[in-house]
Amino acid sequence: MNRIRTKLAAALVAAVGVIGLATTPAQAATEIVAELEIGFNTGVPAARTITLSVHVPMNEYDANGYLIHGGRIQVRFYGSDPGTDSVIYGPITWYRGDHGLTAGPDGIRLNYTWEVPPGSFLNEDDSFGNRGDEVYITAKFIDGDGGTISDDSNTEEGFF
């Protein structure tokens, strides 16, 4: 009887080893796409609506794994100016469970919208010679071990 148990245990260990080798390895986060939209809110006079869209493509299993193990998305706003692009707001960091950050079949996504009054941090050029504003974001995906990838969004222009 002990011999049969030993053989069954050995067969089970071998089967588990083969299954372990056959599973798909984790997919590394190698790409990130950031988009920024600044619009006008028609319900609140002169308010600006900011929409951030960040996508880190991968499968859903890996997306959940990254977020469970400390993966996060960090965003900084920059003013686009000749010679220097100064940080005008941030960093803002989203973690697993934060509103707007999700893991799904196409990877990790951040979709977040909020409103700011005119003259807020978006008003990055308010000098006599230059009143137009040019704003973009840098979105950074940071995995649980500190590895990062980042992308700059499009630049939004206007009088914010």
N, C-alpha and C positions, 0 to 999 in steps of 0.2 A: 504494500500500500504506500509506503514511503517513497518507493521508487517511482510509482505513477505520479505522485505529487511533485516529486523533483523534476520529472520530465515535463509535466504540465507547467510548472513554474518557469522552467527554462524556455519552453515554447512561448509562453506569455511574454517574457522579457525580450526574446528575439523579435516577436511581432511588434511590440511597443517600439523597439529600436528602429525597425524598418518603417513603421508609420511616422516616427519622429523625423527620419531622414527624408521622407516623401512630402512632408508639409512644405508649403511655400514660405520662403524666408521673408522677413519683414521688409517692406518697401521703404527705402530711404526717401526723406523729403528732399527733393532736388530742385523744385520749381515753385515759384510763388508769383501771383499776379495781383497787382493792386490797382484800384480805380477810385477816383474821387469825383463827386458831383456836388456842386454848390448851386442851389436854386433859391427862388423866392417863395416864401409861404404866402399863399393868397389869403389865408384866414387871419394872419397876424400882420398888421401893417409893417412893412420893411424888414421883417424877420428873414433870416437866411436859413435854409434847410441844408444841412450837411449830410451826405450819404457816403459811407465807406463800404467798399466791396473788396474783400481780400479772399483769394482762393489758393489753397495748397493742394494740388491734385495728388490723389493716392486712393487705394481701396478703403472701404469702410472699416474693415478690421484694423488696419494700421492707423487710420485716422483716430479711432477710439483709443487705441493703445497709446498713441502719442499724447493725447489729451489726459488720459488717466495717469500717465507717468510724468506730468508736469509741463507738457508742451503748451505754448501760449503764443499769442500774436500781440506784437507791440507796434504802435503807430506814433509817428512824430509828424507834425505839420511844419512845413518850411515855406518861407517867402522866397520866391525866385527873383533874384536881383543880380545885375552884372557884378562880377567879382566875388560875391559872397551870397550864400543861401543860408540865412540865419534860421535857427529853430524858433518858431513863433508859438508853439504849443506842444506839450507832451514831454515825456512819453506817456501814453495811455496803454495799459496792458489788459488784455482779455484772457481769462483762464477758463478751464472747463467749468461749465455751469453758469458762466456769465451770459447775460442777455446778448443775443446776436451771434454767439460763437457756437457752431455746430459741427458734428462729424456725420457724414452721409456717404452714400454710394460713390460719390465723385471726389471725396476727400474732406478736408477741413475748410470751412467757410466762415467768414466774418461778414455779416450784413448788419450794419448799424446806422441809424439815422437819428439826428437830433437837431434842435433849432437854437440859433444864437441871435442876439440882437445886433442891429447894425453898429459898427464901430467896435465890435468885439476883436478878439485876436486875429480874425481874418483880415482886418484892416491893417495890413502890414506896410503899406506905403501911404503916409499921410503928410508928406512934405509939400512945400509950395510948388516945387518943380515936378513932382511925381505923385499923383493921387491914385493912380490905377494899381490894383492889387493882383498879384500873381501867386497862387498858392498851390502846393502839391504836398503829397504825403510820401513818407518812406514807411513801408510796412515790413516788419521783420518777423519771421517765424523762428521761435527759439524752442528747440527740443529739450526734453528733460535733462540731458547731459550738457546743455549749454551750446550745442551746435546751432548755427544760424544760417539762414538764407534771407535775402531781402530784395525788394523791388520798389522802384519809384513809380508813382502813379502819373497820370496825365496832369497837366497844369491847368487850373481853372483861373480865368481872368475876369475881372470886373471891379466894381466899386463896392467893397464889402464894409 
